Amino acid sequence: MKLSILKVTLVLLISNLNLNAQNGITLPESQNQKVSLSQWIGLVEVNVTYNSPNVTNPRTGEDRTGKIWGGVVPYGFHFVTFANQMIPWRAGAQTNTVFTISHDVKIEGQDLPAGKYGLFMLADKEEWTIIFSKNYNSWGALYYDEKEDVLRVTVKPTKTAFTEWLTYDFIERKSDHAVMALKWEYLSVPVKIEVPNINELYVEKLRSDLRNGAGFEYRNWIDAIDFCVNNNINLEEALTWADYAINRQWFGNKNYGTFSAKANVLEKLGRNEEAEKLREKALKTANAKEISKEGRRLLSKNKNKEALKLYTFNSKKFPEEIFMINKDFANVYTALGNKKKAIKYWEIALNNMPNRTDHQYYLPRYEKLLKTLKESI
């Protein structure tokens, strides 16, 4: 009798596993629909693919609110007769939940190599264990083997708004990390994913890009150099790139942009005297907008008197640039604390503002700056 019951149970289980796949055919999913979610952290792709169960029991229509955690999803390991062992939760429904990462990352501060993993979880009231397993292509957790664990981390669950369908979401997205959260019923389980070497990955990609078609445009070399300077990384190679941008056959260009890019690298390397000489050389090739840009760079470094000297030079060399020159004077006199002169130049600038969309967009901002100056006197 017991053997017969066991056979019937096994047949029902196998029938359920093969739902919508009898005789090799594929039918629409009626429940636990499959979801694949990707999020990029810079160049790094994170993907989680899972089947999504419902709080409402799809067979009986029972509302299982309050019965999910510790009930539908048991706490800790739980014994399954078919597997004849204690197994974790598969972090979804039906087949394995699969977590894929394109590059090496840190999960909750611990290293996880690039690859594809079965994602399992041990639920608990206070603390959850997240398991990344080499085994990602089995049916759920029935063949789970602790020896295949690559990483285990612990996290704290939090309360969240009601979520009917089990859902993975990226609830925090930054340039070098993201937080992936499993949400179901009133619970959220966040897992932090960090890319510790994000800038090195960009440098590696820049090297590759510049060896292809992008390398035949000097402006791309300038952008690559600026990235290195802004992030204080790969400066020696950036200096080589600067020489390419200036002198390389076919695409090298001796102009304000390339000279300034090299000067920025030299300054970062502490070679200030060389940088200043190169900036002087750059200004001889510069147009009005480029001189204005150099002035803004000086203002950002609180070199206000040097900026004023440069803007004065610009006004004499390009007197036709009335709006830009007077706006620059307004900014530098504001930085120098001379509000009356700043107001004077703002008024001249706004009276000569070009009637173009790209300029008019900033008009309310400029008017507000002028109003604030007048009210502060």
VMD Tcl script that draws the C-alpha trace (Angstrom):
set ca {
  {0.00 0.00 0.00}
  {2.76 2.43 0.96}
  {4.67 1.55 -2.22}
  {1.58 2.29 -4.33}
  {1.09 5.68 -2.69}
  {4.77 6.50 -3.27}
  {4.43 5.57 -6.96}
  {1.33 7.74 -7.37}
  {3.06 10.68 -5.64}
  {6.10 10.32 -7.90}
  {3.94 10.20 -11.03}
  {2.09 13.37 -9.98}
  {5.38 15.14 -9.26}
  {6.86 14.20 -12.62}
  {3.64 15.25 -14.36}
  {3.87 18.63 -12.67}
  {7.52 19.03 -13.70}
  {6.54 18.40 -17.31}
  {3.64 20.88 -17.30}
  {3.25 22.50 -20.73}
  {5.96 20.26 -22.17}
  {4.12 16.96 -22.74}
  {5.09 15.22 -25.95}
  {7.64 17.95 -26.70}
  {5.10 20.76 -27.22}
  {5.11 24.22 -25.68}
  {1.95 25.84 -24.34}
  {1.36 29.22 -22.64}
  {2.36 29.48 -18.99}
  {-0.68 29.62 -16.76}
  {1.27 30.39 -13.60}
  {4.77 31.17 -12.33}
  {5.69 33.00 -15.52}
  {9.36 33.18 -16.44}
  {11.12 36.54 -16.03}
  {14.57 37.67 -17.12}
  {15.86 40.97 -15.70}
  {19.15 42.66 -16.61}
  {20.87 45.66 -15.08}
  {24.17 47.17 -16.15}
  {26.66 48.60 -13.68}
  {28.77 50.48 -16.16}
  {30.18 47.79 -18.44}
  {29.08 44.98 -16.15}
  {25.85 43.15 -16.90}
  {23.90 41.54 -14.06}
  {21.05 39.20 -14.98}
  {18.60 37.21 -12.90}
  {16.24 34.75 -14.60}
  {13.47 33.20 -12.53}
  {9.92 31.90 -12.42}
  {7.57 34.18 -10.52}
  {4.94 32.69 -8.17}
  {1.87 34.53 -6.93}
  {0.77 35.23 -3.36}
  {-2.61 33.88 -4.42}
  {-2.57 30.11 -4.81}
  {-3.05 29.56 -8.58}
  {-4.88 26.26 -8.07}
  {-7.26 27.04 -5.21}
  {-7.47 30.85 -5.33}
  {-6.46 31.01 -1.63}
  {-4.99 34.31 -0.47}
  {-1.70 33.25 1.15}
  {-0.84 36.65 2.63}
  {0.82 36.04 5.99}
  {1.56 32.44 5.06}
  {4.42 32.93 2.62}
  {7.43 33.19 4.93}
  {7.86 30.17 7.13}
  {5.02 28.48 5.25}
  {5.04 28.47 1.46}
  {8.75 29.28 1.77}
  {10.09 27.28 4.73}
  {12.66 28.81 7.04}
  {16.18 27.45 6.63}
  {16.87 24.11 4.99}
  {13.86 21.83 4.61}
  {13.63 18.11 3.94}
  {12.22 16.92 0.62}
  {11.42 13.24 0.25}
  {12.09 13.11 -3.50}
  {15.58 14.57 -2.99}
  {16.00 12.59 0.23}
  {17.91 15.48 1.74}
  {17.67 18.92 3.27}
  {17.57 21.61 0.58}
  {17.39 25.43 0.42}
  {14.71 27.50 -1.32}
  {15.26 27.98 -5.05}
  {14.51 31.73 -4.74}
  {11.64 31.49 -7.18}
  {9.45 28.73 -8.59}
  {9.95 25.63 -10.75}
  {13.45 25.50 -12.32}
  {16.54 27.09 -10.82}
  {16.72 30.83 -10.39}
  {19.84 31.73 -12.39}
  {22.14 34.64 -11.56}
  {24.61 35.69 -14.27}
  {27.41 38.25 -13.97}
  {29.62 39.31 -16.90}
  {32.64 40.40 -14.83}
  {34.13 39.70 -11.41}
  {32.20 41.53 -8.68}
  {31.79 41.69 -4.93}
  {28.56 40.48 -3.35}
  {28.03 42.03 0.07}
  {31.79 42.70 0.11}
  {32.84 39.17 -0.90}
  {34.35 38.15 -4.24}
  {32.24 36.41 -6.87}
  {33.92 35.56 -10.20}
  {32.18 36.24 -13.50}
  {29.89 33.40 -14.47}
  {26.47 31.79 -14.21}
  {25.14 30.55 -10.87}
  {22.16 28.84 -9.35}
  {20.69 31.27 -6.82}
  {19.38 29.73 -3.60}
  {18.25 31.31 -0.35}
  {17.75 30.31 3.26}
  {14.92 32.39 4.64}
  {14.73 33.36 8.31}
  {12.94 35.96 10.41}
  {16.03 38.06 11.15}
  {18.73 37.11 8.65}
  {18.84 35.42 5.26}
  {21.64 33.41 3.64}
  {22.12 33.94 -0.08}
  {23.83 31.04 -1.88}
  {25.54 31.16 -5.28}
  {26.04 27.64 -6.62}
  {27.94 26.25 -9.61}
  {24.83 24.19 -10.32}
  {22.49 26.43 -12.30}
  {20.79 24.01 -14.70}
  {19.05 21.54 -12.39}
  {15.33 21.49 -11.65}
  {14.98 23.77 -8.66}
  {16.88 22.74 -5.55}
  {16.15 19.02 -5.81}
  {19.75 18.29 -6.77}
  {21.34 20.94 -4.56}
  {24.82 19.99 -3.33}
  {26.56 22.14 -0.74}
  {29.92 21.19 -2.28}
  {28.96 23.21 -5.36}
  {28.55 26.45 -3.38}
  {30.81 29.22 -4.69}
  {29.72 31.89 -2.23}
  {27.40 32.41 0.73}
  {26.53 35.81 2.16}
  {24.07 36.95 4.80}
  {21.68 39.88 4.50}
  {18.89 41.48 6.51}
  {15.34 41.38 5.09}
  {13.24 44.54 5.24}
  {9.55 45.39 5.01}
  {8.22 46.66 1.69}
  {4.96 47.50 -0.07}
  {2.80 44.53 -0.96}
  {4.09 42.65 -4.02}
  {1.65 40.12 -5.49}
  {4.12 38.36 -7.79}
  {7.60 37.39 -6.62}
  {9.77 40.05 -8.22}
  {13.46 40.87 -8.50}
  {14.26 44.54 -8.79}
  {17.33 46.79 -8.71}
  {16.38 49.22 -5.98}
  {19.66 51.18 -5.97}
  {21.72 51.97 -9.07}
  {25.06 53.77 -8.90}
  {28.04 54.04 -11.24}
  {29.99 51.33 -9.38}
  {27.33 49.29 -7.58}
  {23.69 48.27 -7.49}
  {21.37 46.64 -4.98}
  {19.26 43.76 -6.24}
  {16.24 42.90 -4.12}
  {13.87 39.97 -4.09}
  {10.38 41.27 -3.26}
  {7.36 39.17 -2.42}
  {4.35 39.73 -0.22}
  {5.51 42.35 2.34}
  {9.20 41.39 2.38}
  {12.28 42.65 0.52}
  {15.64 40.89 0.55}
  {18.39 43.27 -0.69}
  {21.77 42.08 -2.00}
  {24.54 44.59 -2.79}
  {26.59 44.03 -5.96}
  {29.78 46.07 -6.33}
  {32.25 46.48 -9.18}
  {35.45 47.38 -7.32}
  {37.54 48.04 -10.43}
  {34.97 49.88 -12.55}
  {37.41 52.50 -13.86}
  {39.98 49.87 -14.81}
  {37.30 48.16 -16.88}
  {36.61 51.43 -18.69}
  {40.32 51.91 -19.37}
  {40.51 48.40 -20.80}
  {37.53 49.17 -23.03}
  {39.08 52.48 -24.10}
  {42.26 50.66 -25.17}
  {40.17 48.32 -27.28}
  {38.05 51.12 -28.79}
  {41.06 53.25 -29.70}
  {42.71 50.37 -31.53}
  {39.70 50.22 -33.83}
  {37.84 52.81 -35.87}
  {37.43 55.20 -32.94}
  {41.22 55.66 -32.90}
  {41.16 57.59 -36.18}
  {39.45 60.60 -34.58}
  {41.63 62.78 -32.33}
  {38.61 63.89 -30.28}
  {38.14 60.31 -29.08}
  {41.70 60.32 -27.77}
  {40.95 63.57 -25.93}
  {37.85 62.02 -24.33}
  {39.87 58.98 -23.26}
  {42.57 61.21 -21.78}
  {39.97 63.32 -19.94}
  {38.49 60.15 -18.41}
  {41.90 59.16 -17.05}
  {42.60 62.64 -15.71}
  {39.17 63.04 -14.11}
  {39.53 59.67 -12.37}
  {43.26 59.99 -11.63}
  {43.98 56.67 -13.33}
  {46.32 55.33 -16.03}
  {48.11 58.68 -16.32}
  {51.34 57.49 -17.91}
  {49.48 55.78 -20.72}
  {47.20 58.82 -21.02}
  {50.33 60.88 -21.66}
  {51.20 58.55 -24.53}
  {47.65 58.91 -25.84}
  {48.07 62.70 -25.72}
  {51.17 62.47 -27.89}
  {49.21 60.29 -30.32}
  {46.39 62.86 -30.44}
  {48.90 65.59 -31.26}
  {51.39 63.86 -33.55}
  {50.05 60.53 -34.87}
  {49.96 60.16 -38.63}
  {46.52 60.62 -40.27}
  {44.60 61.75 -37.19}
  {47.02 63.77 -35.04}
  {46.04 67.42 -34.62}
  {47.95 70.28 -33.05}
  {45.16 72.37 -31.58}
  {43.78 73.71 -28.32}
  {42.01 70.45 -27.45}
  {44.98 68.14 -27.86}
  {47.48 70.51 -26.24}
  {45.15 71.13 -23.28}
  {44.51 67.41 -22.84}
  {48.23 66.75 -22.58}
  {48.67 69.72 -20.22}
  {45.99 68.26 -17.94}
  {47.88 64.97 -17.75}
  {51.17 66.71 -17.07}
  {49.56 68.70 -14.28}
  {48.17 65.53 -12.71}
  {51.67 64.03 -12.85}
  {53.07 67.07 -11.04}
  {54.91 68.38 -14.08}
  {53.42 71.85 -13.70}
  {56.05 73.86 -15.54}
  {55.65 71.73 -18.67}
  {51.88 71.96 -18.33}
  {51.87 75.76 -18.20}
  {54.10 76.08 -21.27}
  {51.80 73.78 -23.17}
  {48.72 75.74 -22.08}
  {50.29 78.91 -23.47}
  {50.85 77.07 -26.73}
  {47.27 75.82 -26.68}
  {45.82 79.31 -26.27}
  {47.58 80.50 -29.43}
  {45.44 78.05 -31.40}
  {42.21 78.57 -29.41}
  {38.95 80.11 -30.57}
  {36.72 82.23 -28.33}
  {34.78 79.29 -26.90}
  {37.96 77.41 -26.08}
  {39.43 80.40 -24.29}
  {36.18 80.74 -22.37}
  {36.43 77.07 -21.40}
  {39.98 77.55 -20.17}
  {38.78 80.47 -18.06}
  {36.13 78.25 -16.45}
  {38.84 75.73 -15.64}
  {40.81 78.46 -13.87}
  {37.72 79.59 -11.96}
  {37.13 76.03 -10.79}
  {40.60 76.11 -9.27}
  {39.96 79.51 -7.65}
  {42.49 81.14 -9.96}
  {40.20 84.11 -10.37}
  {42.78 86.75 -11.31}
  {44.27 84.47 -13.95}
  {40.76 83.90 -15.33}
  {40.13 87.66 -15.49}
  {43.37 88.14 -17.41}
  {42.36 85.42 -19.86}
  {38.85 86.83 -20.35}
  {40.32 90.25 -21.02}
  {42.55 88.71 -23.69}
  {39.50 86.96 -25.17}
  {37.51 90.20 -25.33}
  {40.26 91.89 -27.32}
  {40.83 88.96 -29.67}
  {37.14 88.20 -30.31}
  {35.17 91.42 -29.61}
  {32.24 90.16 -31.69}
  {31.40 87.50 -29.06}
  {29.44 90.01 -26.96}
  {27.17 87.65 -25.05}
  {29.78 85.05 -24.14}
  {32.48 87.56 -23.19}
  {30.19 89.60 -20.93}
  {28.78 86.46 -19.30}
  {32.34 85.35 -18.55}
  {33.16 88.76 -17.06}
  {30.00 88.53 -14.93}
  {31.10 85.15 -13.58}
  {34.68 86.16 -12.86}
  {33.67 89.41 -11.11}
  {31.17 87.43 -9.04}
  {34.03 85.13 -8.02}
  {36.18 88.16 -7.18}
  {33.39 89.60 -5.01}
  {32.82 92.68 -7.17}
  {29.02 92.53 -7.35}
  {28.49 95.89 -9.08}
  {30.70 94.94 -12.01}
  {29.13 91.48 -12.10}
  {25.65 93.07 -12.37}
  {26.86 95.42 -15.10}
  {28.22 92.57 -17.24}
  {25.16 90.36 -16.65}
  {22.91 93.13 -17.92}
  {25.04 93.60 -21.05}
  {25.15 89.84 -21.62}
  {21.38 89.36 -21.28}
  {20.65 92.30 -23.56}
  {22.79 90.62 -26.22}
  {21.73 87.03 -25.68}
  {21.32 85.15 -28.98}
  {17.76 84.17 -29.78}
  {18.60 80.49 -30.00}
  {16.97 77.61 -28.13}
  {20.23 76.39 -26.59}
  {20.85 79.85 -25.11}
  {17.26 80.71 -24.21}
  {16.97 77.50 -22.19}
  {19.34 79.00 -19.60}
  {17.72 82.46 -19.54}
  {15.68 81.88 -16.30}
  {18.85 80.69 -14.56}
  {20.81 83.75 -15.67}
  {18.00 86.10 -14.66}
  {17.87 84.47 -11.23}
  {21.64 84.97 -10.79}
  {21.28 88.64 -11.70}
  {18.33 89.09 -9.35}
  {20.24 87.45 -6.47}
  {23.22 89.75 -7.03}
  {21.04 92.85 -7.03}
  {19.25 91.79 -3.86}
  {22.56 91.14 -2.08}
  {23.81 94.72 -2.44}
}
mol new
graphics top color blue
foreach p $ca { graphics top sphere $p radius 0.5 }
foreach p [lrange $ca 0 end-1] q [lrange $ca 1 end] { graphics top cylinder $p $q radius 0.2 }
display resetview
